[in-house]
Amino acid sequence: MSYLLLHNMRIEEDLVDQLFNSSEKRLARVLLLLAHFGKDGKPESVMPKVSQETLAEMIGTTRSRVSFFMNKFRKLGFIKYNGKLHVHSSLLNVVLHD
């Protein structure tokens, strides 16, 4: 039962995110979720391999927009990739900033 409630809450959060946030904020949120920020224990700075196409499908935008935002996040120091994607906690500023 607790799994179903958690799953339902996640779906509601995703719907609100889709309706009210820009694609840039949605991408930042997905990257943080995949890096397990906000979960119990230490967040993983290294993310599992996920293609830009998959990220685009997850946030409801095009791959070229994901590429644009990923480059922007990299230039601002929020993420780093050298074969593996490292997500810094400073990416939270994108999600929390109005």
HELIX and SHEET records of a PDB file:
HELIX    1   1 SER A    2  PHE A   20  1                                  19    
HELIX    2   2 SER A   23  LEU A   34  1                                  12    
HELIX    3   3 GLN A   52  ILE A   59  1                                   8    
HELIX    4   4 ARG A   63  LYS A   75  1                                  13    
HELIX    5   5 SER A   89  LEU A   91  5                                   3    
HELIX    6   6 LEU A   92  LEU A   96  1                                   5    
SHEET    1   A 2 ILE A  79  TYR A  81  0                                        
SHEET    2   A 2 LEU A  85  VAL A  87 -1                                        
END                                                                             
